[in-house]
Amino acid sequence: MPSQIWLFFLVGGALIQYAPFPMYLSFWVLAAVIASSLVPAWFLARHTPDEACTFDLEPKAARVSRRTVLSAAAQAGDTLLPAHFAGHGGASIATQEATDFEVNQ
């Protein structure tokens, strides 16, 4: 993807130089590209604490450990500062059911 960044600059420059509405059309095209990338991202798989990570040396123990930490954080209402959650900063954990957790950022 980064090796094709020149293509974005070329298309953006061509839209500004030759297309009608040069101050608006490039932004509408950019909005359409962003929207079209968000639709497939919405349907990506959600990871659960029971899924094993590639780096888990003992997957069964890691599952138990993850579930224990998430359950304790959800019951206490604590904020976690994990290294591998999406987004920035801390996250609070809420239980939806006995086996499912919801991350609130």
N, C-alpha and C positions, 0 to 999 in steps of 0.2 A: 504493500500500500504506500509507504513513504516514497518508494522509487517512482511512483506515478503522480506525485504531487504537481509536477510540471503540467500535467493535463488539466488539473483544476484551475491553475493560473491561466492557462491558455484559453479555456472555455470562459472563465470569468472575464478575462480581458476582451475576448471577442464579443461577449454579451454587452459589455459596457461600450465598446467602440462601435459595433455595427447593428445591434438589435434596437428595436424601439424601446422607449422608456428606460434609458440607461441608468437612471437613479433608482429604479424600483425593480426591474425585471431580474437582475442578478440576485437580489435578496429573495424574491419569490421562488426562483430556481433553487437557491440554497435551502429555503424552508421546505420545499418539496423533497429535496434529497434527505434532509434530516428526518422528515416525517416518514419517508419510505424506509429509512433504516430503523426507526423506532417500532414499526409494526412487527417485523420478525423478532426483534429483541423482546417484545412483550411475551412471545410464545417460547422463550428459552426455558429449559428445565430448571426447576427450583431444587436446590440442594437441601438435604435433610441431615440432621445430626447422625443418622444411622448409616449414611454412605461413607465408605472408607476412602481415605485420601491416599494418594500415591506414596506419600512419605510416612504413613503409619507403619511402624515396625510391627506393632501388635494391633491389628484392626479391631479385634473384639474389645480389648482394654481401652482403646482410643474412643470407641463408640460409647462405652460406659462412662468414661471420663467427660466427654462432651455433654452427654445427657445430664450428668450430675451437676456440672457447672451451670448449664442453661436452666435446669430446674431450680437450683438454689437462687440464681439471679432473678428468675421470674417470680419466685415466692417472696423474696425480700424486696423486690422493686429496685434492685441495684442497677447501676449503669456499668456496662462492660466496655473496656478499651481493647478490643481484639486487633490483631495484626492482619487478619485475612478476611474481614468483612468488607463488603463493597461500601464505598463512601468514605467520608472523613470523620474522624472523631469517634465518640462513644456511641453506644447503642443500648437501649433498654429492651429487655426481652419480656414478651407477654405470652402466656400459654393460651392457646386456642382450645386445645383438648388435652387429654392426658399424654398424648404422644406427639403433639405438634406444637411448634413454637413460632411466634411472629416477632420479627426484629423491627423495632421502631427506632428510627434514627432521628 
